[in-house]
Amino acid sequence: MPHVPDRGFTLVEILVSVAILSVSAVLILQACARGAQALAVARTRLRAYAFMSQKLGELELAPPGQPVKEAEGSFRIGEEAFAWRLGSGRVPEDVALEVVTLTVEWRRGRTPYSAETSLVRRLPLAITEP
């Protein structure tokens, strides 16, 4: 039986495998960081949508009356600061309809974000007559 010499890994093979492993680890860490950032943005957007839903729900449940007056304000949830604006206008084709628009804005670092939604309300006839 012939003797087969024990052959180990060369230094070049070890260096190449360490380089490949290092690049792979960096790429995986970057993907995890981007995922965490996207999750934080989504969580903040969800908070803005929850506020918008509550505010428009208040308008839907309010008894019919005068058209919605423009308003604005701000609120904080933890470290996050939000600003909101409520505006309204009549639908040109139908004087008995009012479009209410709610916009919420916030910043995450230097990046500005915003979300906007609208609601159409029917106004009482006494208000729509000249």
FIDRENLO-290105 format. One record per atom (N, C-alpha, C): atom name; x, y, z; residue number from 1. Coordinates in nm, 3 decimals, decimal comma. Example, Ala and Ser with C-alpha at 12.3 -4.5 7.8 and 13.67 -1.06 7.14 Angstrom:
2
+------+---------+---------+---------+-----+
| atom |       x |       y |       z |  nr |
+------+---------+---------+---------+-----+
|    N |   1,319 |  -0,569 |   0,780 |   1 |
|   CA |   1,230 |  -0,450 |   0,780 |   1 |
|    C |   1,320 |  -0,330 |   0,780 |   1 |
|    N |   1,285 |  -0,225 |   0,708 |   2 |
|   CA |   1,367 |  -0,106 |   0,714 |   2 |
|    C |   1,290 |   0,003 |   0,787 |   2 |
+------+---------+---------+---------+-----+
***
This chain:
130
+------+---------+---------+---------+-----+
| atom |       x |       y |       z |  nr |
+------+---------+---------+---------+-----+
|    N |   0,085 |  -0,115 |   0,000 |   1 |
|   CA |   0,000 |   0,000 |   0,000 |   1 |
|    C |   0,091 |   0,123 |   0,000 |   1 |
|    N |   0,077 |   0,203 |  -0,106 |   2 |
|   CA |   0,164 |   0,320 |  -0,114 |   2 |
|    C |   0,122 |   0,426 |  -0,014 |   2 |
|    N |   0,217 |   0,497 |   0,034 |   3 |
|   CA |   0,192 |   0,602 |   0,132 |   3 |
|    C |   0,152 |   0,731 |   0,062 |   3 |
|    N |   0,035 |   0,787 |   0,100 |   4 |
|   CA |  -0,014 |   0,914 |   0,043 |   4 |
|    C |   0,025 |   1,024 |   0,141 |   4 |
|    N |   0,098 |   1,124 |   0,093 |   5 |
|   CA |   0,138 |   1,229 |   0,186 |   5 |
|    C |   0,017 |   1,309 |   0,233 |   5 |
|    N |   0,018 |   1,350 |   0,361 |   6 |
|   CA |  -0,089 |   1,434 |   0,415 |   6 |
|    C |  -0,076 |   1,572 |   0,354 |   6 |
|    N |  -0,184 |   1,615 |   0,293 |   7 |
|   CA |  -0,182 |   1,746 |   0,229 |   7 |
|    C |  -0,281 |   1,835 |   0,301 |   7 |
|    N |  -0,239 |   1,945 |   0,355 |   8 |
|   CA |  -0,325 |   2,040 |   0,424 |   8 |
|    C |  -0,361 |   2,155 |   0,331 |   8 |
|    N |  -0,420 |   2,257 |   0,388 |   9 |
|   CA |  -0,456 |   2,374 |   0,309 |   9 |
|    C |  -0,337 |   2,468 |   0,300 |   9 |
|    N |  -0,325 |   2,531 |   0,185 |  10 |
|   CA |  -0,217 |   2,627 |   0,170 |  10 |
|    C |  -0,262 |   2,761 |   0,228 |  10 |
|    N |  -0,168 |   2,846 |   0,251 |  11 |
|   CA |  -0,198 |   2,979 |   0,305 |  11 |
|    C |  -0,288 |   3,058 |   0,209 |  11 |
|    N |  -0,266 |   3,044 |   0,081 |  12 |
|   CA |  -0,347 |   3,115 |  -0,019 |  12 |
|    C |  -0,492 |   3,067 |  -0,012 |  12 |
|    N |  -0,515 |   2,939 |   0,000 |  13 |
|   CA |  -0,650 |   2,886 |   0,010 |  13 |
|    C |  -0,721 |   2,938 |   0,135 |  13 |
|    N |  -0,650 |   2,944 |   0,245 |  14 |
|   CA |  -0,709 |   2,994 |   0,369 |  14 |
|    C |  -0,742 |   3,142 |   0,356 |  14 |
|    N |  -0,652 |   3,221 |   0,298 |  15 |
|   CA |  -0,677 |   3,365 |   0,280 |  15 |
|    C |  -0,797 |   3,391 |   0,188 |  15 |
|    N |  -0,809 |   3,314 |   0,082 |  16 |
|   CA |  -0,922 |   3,330 |  -0,010 |  16 |
|    C |  -1,053 |   3,296 |   0,061 |  16 |
|    N |  -1,054 |   3,188 |   0,138 |  17 |
|   CA |  -1,178 |   3,150 |   0,208 |  17 |
|    C |  -1,214 |   3,253 |   0,315 |  17 |
|    N |  -1,117 |   3,310 |   0,384 |  18 |
|   CA |  -1,144 |   3,414 |   0,484 |  18 |
|    C |  -1,198 |   3,540 |   0,415 |  18 |
|    N |  -1,142 |   3,576 |   0,300 |  19 |
|   CA |  -1,191 |   3,693 |   0,225 |  19 |
|    C |  -1,335 |   3,673 |   0,180 |  19 |
|    N |  -1,367 |   3,556 |   0,129 |  20 |
|   CA |  -1,505 |   3,527 |   0,086 |  20 |
|    C |  -1,599 |   3,531 |   0,205 |  20 |
|    N |  -1,558 |   3,474 |   0,315 |  21 |
|   CA |  -1,641 |   3,475 |   0,436 |  21 |
|    C |  -1,661 |   3,618 |   0,487 |  21 |
|    N |  -1,558 |   3,701 |   0,483 |  22 |
|   CA |  -1,569 |   3,840 |   0,528 |  22 |
|    C |  -1,665 |   3,920 |   0,441 |  22 |
|    N |  -1,653 |   3,906 |   0,311 |  23 |
|   CA |  -1,744 |   3,978 |   0,219 |  23 |
|    C |  -1,887 |   3,932 |   0,242 |  23 |
|    N |  -1,907 |   3,804 |   0,259 |  24 |
|   CA |  -2,042 |   3,752 |   0,284 |  24 |
|    C |  -2,099 |   3,808 |   0,415 |  24 |
|    N |  -2,018 |   3,814 |   0,518 |  25 |
|   CA |  -2,065 |   3,865 |   0,648 |  25 |
|    C |  -2,102 |   4,013 |   0,637 |  25 |
|    N |  -2,022 |   4,092 |   0,565 |  26 |
|   CA |  -2,053 |   4,235 |   0,547 |  26 |
|    C |  -2,184 |   4,251 |   0,473 |  26 |
|    N |  -2,205 |   4,174 |   0,367 |  27 |
|   CA |  -2,330 |   4,183 |   0,290 |  27 |
|    C |  -2,451 |   4,144 |   0,375 |  27 |
|    N |  -2,437 |   4,043 |   0,456 |  28 |
|   CA |  -2,547 |   4,001 |   0,542 |  28 |
|    C |  -2,578 |   4,108 |   0,647 |  28 |
|    N |  -2,476 |   4,168 |   0,706 |  29 |
|   CA |  -2,498 |   4,275 |   0,805 |  29 |
|    C |  -2,563 |   4,398 |   0,742 |  29 |
|    N |  -2,522 |   4,433 |   0,621 |  30 |
|   CA |  -2,585 |   4,547 |   0,553 |  30 |
|    C |  -2,732 |   4,519 |   0,524 |  30 |
|    N |  -2,764 |   4,397 |   0,483 |  31 |
|   CA |  -2,903 |   4,362 |   0,456 |  31 |
|    C |  -2,986 |   4,367 |   0,584 |  31 |
|    N |  -2,929 |   4,323 |   0,695 |  32 |
|   CA |  -3,001 |   4,330 |   0,823 |  32 |
|    C |  -3,023 |   4,475 |   0,865 |  32 |
|    N |  -2,923 |   4,561 |   0,845 |  33 |
|   CA |  -2,937 |   4,702 |   0,881 |  33 |
|    C |  -3,045 |   4,769 |   0,796 |  33 |
|    N |  -3,046 |   4,740 |   0,665 |  34 |
|   CA |  -3,150 |   4,797 |   0,579 |  34 |
|    C |  -3,288 |   4,746 |   0,618 |  34 |
|    N |  -3,297 |   4,621 |   0,656 |  35 |
|   CA |  -3,425 |   4,566 |   0,701 |  35 |
|    C |  -3,473 |   4,632 |   0,829 |  35 |
|    N |  -3,383 |   4,657 |   0,922 |  36 |
|   CA |  -3,421 |   4,724 |   1,047 |  36 |
|    C |  -3,466 |   4,866 |   1,020 |  36 |
|    N |  -3,399 |   4,935 |   0,929 |  37 |
|   CA |  -3,439 |   5,072 |   0,894 |  37 |
|    C |  -3,576 |   5,073 |   0,826 |  37 |
|    N |  -3,599 |   4,980 |   0,736 |  38 |
|   CA |  -3,730 |   4,972 |   0,669 |  38 |
|    C |  -3,840 |   4,940 |   0,770 |  38 |
|    N |  -3,811 |   4,857 |   0,868 |  39 |
|   CA |  -3,909 |   4,826 |   0,972 |  39 |
|    C |  -3,942 |   4,949 |   1,055 |  39 |
|    N |  -3,842 |   5,030 |   1,089 |  40 |
|   CA |  -3,865 |   5,152 |   1,166 |  40 |
|    C |  -3,950 |   5,251 |   1,088 |  40 |
|    N |  -3,923 |   5,266 |   0,959 |  41 |
|   CA |  -4,004 |   5,356 |   0,874 |  41 |
|    C |  -4,147 |   5,304 |   0,865 |  41 |
|    N |  -4,164 |   5,175 |   0,848 |  42 |
|   CA |  -4,299 |   5,117 |   0,841 |  42 |
|    C |  -4,375 |   5,136 |   0,972 |  42 |
|    N |  -4,306 |   5,121 |   1,085 |  43 |
|   CA |  -4,371 |   5,141 |   1,214 |  43 |
|    C |  -4,417 |   5,286 |   1,230 |  43 |
|    N |  -4,334 |   5,380 |   1,190 |  44 |
|   CA |  -4,370 |   5,522 |   1,198 |  44 |
|    C |  -4,487 |   5,552 |   1,104 |  44 |
|    N |  -4,483 |   5,497 |   0,984 |  45 |
|   CA |  -4,593 |   5,518 |   0,888 |  45 |
|    C |  -4,723 |   5,460 |   0,944 |  45 |
|    N |  -4,716 |   5,347 |   1,011 |  46 |
|   CA |  -4,835 |   5,288 |   1,071 |  46 |
|    C |  -4,893 |   5,380 |   1,179 |  46 |
|    N |  -4,808 |   5,444 |   1,257 |  47 |
|   CA |  -4,855 |   5,539 |   1,358 |  47 |
|    C |  -4,923 |   5,659 |   1,292 |  47 |
|    N |  -4,867 |   5,706 |   1,182 |  48 |
|   CA |  -4,930 |   5,818 |   1,111 |  48 |
|    C |  -5,067 |   5,775 |   1,055 |  48 |
|    N |  -5,075 |   5,655 |   0,999 |  49 |
|   CA |  -5,203 |   5,607 |   0,946 |  49 |
|    C |  -5,306 |   5,587 |   1,057 |  49 |
|    N |  -5,262 |   5,542 |   1,174 |  50 |
|   CA |  -5,355 |   5,525 |   1,286 |  50 |
|    C |  -5,412 |   5,660 |   1,328 |  50 |
|    N |  -5,327 |   5,762 |   1,333 |  51 |
|   CA |  -5,375 |   5,897 |   1,366 |  51 |
|    C |  -5,474 |   5,945 |   1,261 |  51 |
|    N |  -5,442 |   5,924 |   1,133 |  52 |
|   CA |  -5,530 |   5,968 |   1,025 |  52 |
|    C |  -5,666 |   5,898 |   1,034 |  52 |
|    N |  -5,663 |   5,770 |   1,063 |  53 |
|   CA |  -5,787 |   5,695 |   1,076 |  53 |
|    C |  -5,873 |   5,749 |   1,190 |  53 |
|    N |  -5,809 |   5,778 |   1,302 |  54 |
|   CA |  -5,882 |   5,833 |   1,416 |  54 |
|    C |  -5,941 |   5,970 |   1,383 |  54 |
|    N |  -5,862 |   6,055 |   1,321 |  55 |
|   CA |  -5,907 |   6,192 |   1,291 |  55 |
|    C |  -6,023 |   6,189 |   1,190 |  55 |
|    N |  -6,012 |   6,109 |   1,086 |  56 |
|   CA |  -6,121 |   6,101 |   0,988 |  56 |
|    C |  -6,243 |   6,031 |   1,046 |  56 |
|    N |  -6,223 |   5,938 |   1,138 |  57 |
|   CA |  -6,335 |   5,874 |   1,207 |  57 |
|    C |  -6,413 |   5,975 |   1,289 |  57 |
|    N |  -6,342 |   6,068 |   1,353 |  58 |
|   CA |  -6,409 |   6,175 |   1,427 |  58 |
|    C |  -6,495 |   6,259 |   1,334 |  58 |
|    N |  -6,445 |   6,287 |   1,216 |  59 |
|   CA |  -6,522 |   6,368 |   1,120 |  59 |
|    C |  -6,645 |   6,293 |   1,070 |  59 |
|    N |  -6,629 |   6,163 |   1,045 |  60 |
|   CA |  -6,742 |   6,084 |   0,997 |  60 |
|    C |  -6,852 |   6,073 |   1,102 |  60 |
|    N |  -6,813 |   6,067 |   1,229 |  61 |
|   CA |  -6,911 |   6,051 |   1,337 |  61 |
|    C |  -6,970 |   6,183 |   1,383 |  61 |
|    N |  -6,909 |   6,293 |   1,344 |  62 |
|   CA |  -6,960 |   6,424 |   1,386 |  62 |
|    C |  -7,098 |   6,448 |   1,323 |  62 |
|    N |  -7,188 |   6,510 |   1,398 |  63 |
|   CA |  -7,320 |   6,539 |   1,340 |  63 |
|    C |  -7,306 |   6,635 |   1,223 |  63 |
|    N |  -7,394 |   6,623 |   1,125 |  64 |
|   CA |  -7,386 |   6,713 |   1,010 |  64 |
|    C |  -7,397 |   6,858 |   1,056 |  64 |
|    N |  -7,320 |   6,940 |   0,999 |  65 |
|   CA |  -7,320 |   7,081 |   1,040 |  65 |
|    C |  -7,243 |   7,163 |   0,941 |  65 |
|    N |  -7,168 |   7,255 |   0,992 |  66 |
|   CA |  -7,091 |   7,344 |   0,907 |  66 |
|    C |  -6,979 |   7,267 |   0,836 |  66 |
|    N |  -6,934 |   7,321 |   0,725 |  67 |
|   CA |  -6,820 |   7,258 |   0,658 |  67 |
|    C |  -6,699 |   7,254 |   0,752 |  67 |
|    N |  -6,610 |   7,161 |   0,728 |  68 |
|   CA |  -6,491 |   7,144 |   0,811 |  68 |
|    C |  -6,401 |   7,266 |   0,795 |  68 |
|    N |  -6,356 |   7,320 |   0,906 |  69 |
|   CA |  -6,264 |   7,433 |   0,902 |  69 |
|    C |  -6,122 |   7,380 |   0,892 |  69 |
|    N |  -6,038 |   7,456 |   0,824 |  70 |
|   CA |  -5,899 |   7,417 |   0,815 |  70 |
|    C |  -5,836 |   7,420 |   0,954 |  70 |
|    N |  -5,753 |   7,322 |   0,981 |  71 |
|   CA |  -5,687 |   7,312 |   1,111 |  71 |
|    C |  -5,550 |   7,248 |   1,090 |  71 |
|    N |  -5,465 |   7,268 |   1,187 |  72 |
|   CA |  -5,335 |   7,204 |   1,184 |  72 |
|    C |  -5,286 |   7,186 |   1,327 |  72 |
|    N |  -5,191 |   7,099 |   1,341 |  73 |
|   CA |  -5,138 |   7,074 |   1,475 |  73 |
|    C |  -5,018 |   6,981 |   1,467 |  73 |
|    N |  -4,975 |   6,937 |   1,582 |  74 |
|   CA |  -4,863 |   6,845 |   1,588 |  74 |
|    C |  -4,884 |   6,751 |   1,706 |  74 |
|    N |  -4,815 |   6,639 |   1,701 |  75 |
|   CA |  -4,821 |   6,544 |   1,812 |  75 |
|    C |  -4,693 |   6,463 |   1,812 |  75 |
|    N |  -4,666 |   6,402 |   1,924 |  76 |
|   CA |  -4,547 |   6,319 |   1,940 |  76 |
|    C |  -4,589 |   6,180 |   1,986 |  76 |
|    N |  -4,519 |   6,083 |   1,937 |  77 |
|   CA |  -4,531 |   5,946 |   1,986 |  77 |
|    C |  -4,389 |   5,901 |   2,016 |  77 |
|    N |  -4,356 |   5,895 |   2,142 |  78 |
|   CA |  -4,218 |   5,864 |   2,180 |  78 |
|    C |  -4,125 |   5,974 |   2,133 |  78 |
|    N |  -4,025 |   5,937 |   2,057 |  79 |
|   CA |  -3,928 |   6,034 |   2,005 |  79 |
|    C |  -3,971 |   6,092 |   1,870 |  79 |
|    N |  -4,077 |   6,039 |   1,813 |  80 |
|   CA |  -4,118 |   6,081 |   1,678 |  80 |
|    C |  -4,216 |   6,197 |   1,684 |  80 |
|    N |  -4,188 |   6,300 |   1,604 |  81 |
|   CA |  -4,273 |   6,418 |   1,598 |  81 |
|    C |  -4,346 |   6,420 |   1,464 |  81 |
|    N |  -4,476 |   6,447 |   1,469 |  82 |
|   CA |  -4,560 |   6,452 |   1,351 |  82 |
|    C |  -4,627 |   6,589 |   1,343 |  82 |
|    N |  -4,653 |   6,635 |   1,222 |  83 |
|   CA |  -4,731 |   6,757 |   1,200 |  83 |
|    C |  -4,848 |   6,718 |   1,109 |  83 |
|    N |  -4,966 |   6,777 |   1,132 |  84 |
|   CA |  -5,081 |   6,743 |   1,050 |  84 |
|    C |  -5,155 |   6,868 |   1,005 |  84 |
|    N |  -5,222 |   6,856 |   0,891 |  85 |
|   CA |  -5,303 |   6,964 |   0,835 |  85 |
|    C |  -5,434 |   6,906 |   0,786 |  85 |
|    N |  -5,541 |   6,976 |   0,816 |  86 |
|   CA |  -5,675 |   6,936 |   0,772 |  86 |
|    C |  -5,730 |   7,049 |   0,686 |  86 |
|    N |  -5,767 |   7,017 |   0,565 |  87 |
|   CA |  -5,823 |   7,117 |   0,475 |  87 |
|    C |  -5,949 |   7,064 |   0,411 |  87 |
|    N |  -6,029 |   7,153 |   0,356 |  88 |
|   CA |  -6,152 |   7,109 |   0,290 |  88 |
|    C |  -6,183 |   7,200 |   0,173 |  88 |
|    N |  -6,265 |   7,147 |   0,085 |  89 |
|   CA |  -6,309 |   7,223 |  -0,031 |  89 |
|    C |  -6,432 |   7,157 |  -0,089 |  89 |
|    N |  -6,508 |   7,233 |  -0,162 |  90 |
|   CA |  -6,630 |   7,180 |  -0,224 |  90 |
|    C |  -6,596 |   7,106 |  -0,353 |  90 |
|    N |  -6,676 |   7,005 |  -0,383 |  91 |
|   CA |  -6,664 |   6,935 |  -0,510 |  91 |
|    C |  -6,728 |   7,025 |  -0,615 |  91 |
|    N |  -6,656 |   7,063 |  -0,720 |  92 |
|   CA |  -6,709 |   7,159 |  -0,816 |  92 |
|    C |  -6,841 |   7,117 |  -0,883 |  92 |
|    N |  -6,856 |   6,988 |  -0,909 |  93 |
|   CA |  -6,976 |   6,942 |  -0,980 |  93 |
|    C |  -7,098 |   6,931 |  -0,889 |  93 |
|    N |  -7,078 |   6,928 |  -0,759 |  94 |
|   CA |  -7,189 |   6,906 |  -0,666 |  94 |
|    C |  -7,167 |   6,992 |  -0,542 |  94 |
|    N |  -7,249 |   7,093 |  -0,524 |  95 |
|   CA |  -7,230 |   7,185 |  -0,412 |  95 |
|    C |  -7,263 |   7,122 |  -0,278 |  95 |
|    N |  -7,326 |   7,005 |  -0,278 |  96 |
|   CA |  -7,362 |   6,940 |  -0,152 |  96 |
|    C |  -7,253 |   6,847 |  -0,102 |  96 |
|    N |  -7,142 |   6,839 |  -0,173 |  97 |
|   CA |  -7,033 |   6,751 |  -0,130 |  97 |
|    C |  -6,909 |   6,833 |  -0,094 |  97 |
|    N |  -6,842 |   6,787 |   0,009 |  98 |
|   CA |  -6,720 |   6,851 |   0,056 |  98 |
|    C |  -6,609 |   6,746 |   0,061 |  98 |
|    N |  -6,492 |   6,781 |   0,013 |  99 |
|   CA |  -6,377 |   6,692 |   0,020 |  99 |
|    C |  -6,287 |   6,740 |   0,133 |  99 |
|    N |  -6,263 |   6,654 |   0,229 | 100 |
|   CA |  -6,177 |   6,685 |   0,343 | 100 |
|    C |  -6,046 |   6,609 |   0,322 | 100 |
|    N |  -5,935 |   6,681 |   0,328 | 101 |
|   CA |  -5,803 |   6,621 |   0,307 | 101 |
|    C |  -5,721 |   6,634 |   0,434 | 101 |
|    N |  -5,662 |   6,523 |   0,476 | 102 |
|   CA |  -5,577 |   6,521 |   0,594 | 102 |
|    C |  -5,437 |   6,479 |   0,552 | 102 |
|    N |  -5,338 |   6,560 |   0,587 | 103 |
|   CA |  -5,199 |   6,532 |   0,555 | 103 |
|    C |  -5,120 |   6,523 |   0,685 | 103 |
|    N |  -5,039 |   6,419 |   0,698 | 104 |
|   CA |  -4,950 |   6,402 |   0,813 | 104 |
|    C |  -4,807 |   6,396 |   0,760 | 104 |
|    N |  -4,718 |   6,475 |   0,822 | 105 |
|   CA |  -4,578 |   6,480 |   0,779 | 105 |
|    C |  -4,486 |   6,451 |   0,898 | 105 |
|    N |  -4,373 |   6,390 |   0,871 | 106 |
|   CA |  -4,274 |   6,364 |   0,973 | 106 |
|    C |  -4,138 |   6,347 |   0,906 | 106 |
|    N |  -4,034 |   6,349 |   0,986 | 107 |
|   CA |  -3,897 |   6,331 |   0,937 | 107 |
|    C |  -3,833 |   6,214 |   1,009 | 107 |
|    N |  -3,752 |   6,143 |   0,938 | 108 |
|   CA |  -3,672 |   6,037 |   0,996 | 108 |
|    C |  -3,528 |   6,067 |   0,952 | 108 |
|    N |  -3,452 |   6,123 |   1,046 | 109 |
|   CA |  -3,319 |   6,172 |   1,008 | 109 |
|    C |  -3,337 |   6,295 |   0,921 | 109 |
|    N |  -3,277 |   6,292 |   0,804 | 110 |
|   CA |  -3,293 |   6,405 |   0,710 | 110 |
|    C |  -3,400 |   6,379 |   0,606 | 110 |
|    N |  -3,461 |   6,262 |   0,610 | 111 |
|   CA |  -3,559 |   6,224 |   0,507 | 111 |
|    C |  -3,699 |   6,263 |   0,549 | 111 |
|    N |  -3,767 |   6,347 |   0,469 | 112 |
|   CA |  -3,906 |   6,381 |   0,501 | 112 |
|    C |  -4,002 |   6,274 |   0,447 | 112 |
|    N |  -4,106 |   6,249 |   0,522 | 113 |
|   CA |  -4,210 |   6,155 |   0,482 | 113 |
|    C |  -4,345 |   6,224 |   0,498 | 113 |
|    N |  -4,443 |   6,179 |   0,422 | 114 |
|   CA |  -4,578 |   6,231 |   0,438 | 114 |
|    C |  -4,679 |   6,126 |   0,394 | 114 |
|    N |  -4,799 |   6,141 |   0,446 | 115 |
|   CA |  -4,911 |   6,055 |   0,408 | 115 |
|    C |  -5,033 |   6,145 |   0,396 | 115 |
|    N |  -5,116 |   6,117 |   0,298 | 116 |
|   CA |  -5,234 |   6,202 |   0,276 | 116 |
|    C |  -5,353 |   6,114 |   0,244 | 116 |
|    N |  -5,468 |   6,153 |   0,295 | 117 |
|   CA |  -5,591 |   6,082 |   0,265 | 117 |
|    C |  -5,705 |   6,182 |   0,257 | 117 |
|    N |  -5,811 |   6,142 |   0,191 | 118 |
|   CA |  -5,926 |   6,231 |   0,173 | 118 |
|    C |  -6,055 |   6,160 |   0,208 | 118 |
|    N |  -6,153 |   6,241 |   0,242 | 119 |
|   CA |  -6,285 |   6,193 |   0,279 | 119 |
|    C |  -6,388 |   6,284 |   0,212 | 119 |
|    N |  -6,490 |   6,226 |   0,152 | 120 |
|   CA |  -6,597 |   6,305 |   0,091 | 120 |
|    C |  -6,716 |   6,302 |   0,185 | 120 |
|    N |  -6,765 |   6,423 |   0,218 | 121 |
|   CA |  -6,880 |   6,436 |   0,310 | 121 |
|    C |  -6,995 |   6,505 |   0,239 | 121 |
|    N |  -7,115 |   6,464 |   0,275 | 122 |
|   CA |  -7,234 |   6,531 |   0,224 | 122 |
|    C |  -7,270 |   6,642 |   0,321 | 122 |
|    N |  -7,293 |   6,761 |   0,269 | 123 |
|   CA |  -7,332 |   6,874 |   0,351 | 123 |
|    C |  -7,484 |   6,885 |   0,354 | 123 |
|    N |  -7,539 |   6,934 |   0,462 | 124 |
|   CA |  -7,684 |   6,955 |   0,467 | 124 |
|    C |  -7,726 |   7,059 |   0,361 | 124 |
|    N |  -7,845 |   7,044 |   0,309 | 125 |
|   CA |  -7,893 |   7,132 |   0,202 | 125 |
|    C |  -7,900 |   7,277 |   0,246 | 125 |
|    N |  -7,931 |   7,303 |   0,374 | 126 |
|   CA |  -7,942 |   7,441 |   0,421 | 126 |
|    C |  -7,810 |   7,514 |   0,410 | 126 |
|    N |  -7,699 |   7,443 |   0,418 | 127 |
|   CA |  -7,569 |   7,505 |   0,409 | 127 |
|    C |  -7,532 |   7,531 |   0,263 | 127 |
|    N |  -7,576 |   7,444 |   0,173 | 128 |
|   CA |  -7,534 |   7,454 |   0,035 | 128 |
|    C |  -7,613 |   7,559 |  -0,043 | 128 |
|    N |  -7,729 |   7,599 |   0,006 | 129 |
|   CA |  -7,809 |   7,698 |  -0,067 | 129 |
|    C |  -7,748 |   7,835 |  -0,046 | 129 |
|    N |  -7,750 |   7,922 |  -0,153 | 130 |
|   CA |  -7,690 |   8,054 |  -0,140 | 130 |
|    C |  -7,765 |   8,146 |  -0,048 | 130 |
+------+---------+---------+---------+-----+
***
